[in-house]
């Protein structure tokens, strides 16, 4: 494992974790917006 490979893996994990957080946030926001419309 070269330092560059480790950095790329860390970067990918960081991006994926943020993508997951944003996706969950968007889904929750849509869910709450639907509840408020009723």
Buried (B, 14 or more C-beta within 10 A) or exposed (E): EEEEEEEEEEEEEEEEEEEEEEEEEEEEEEEEEEEEEE
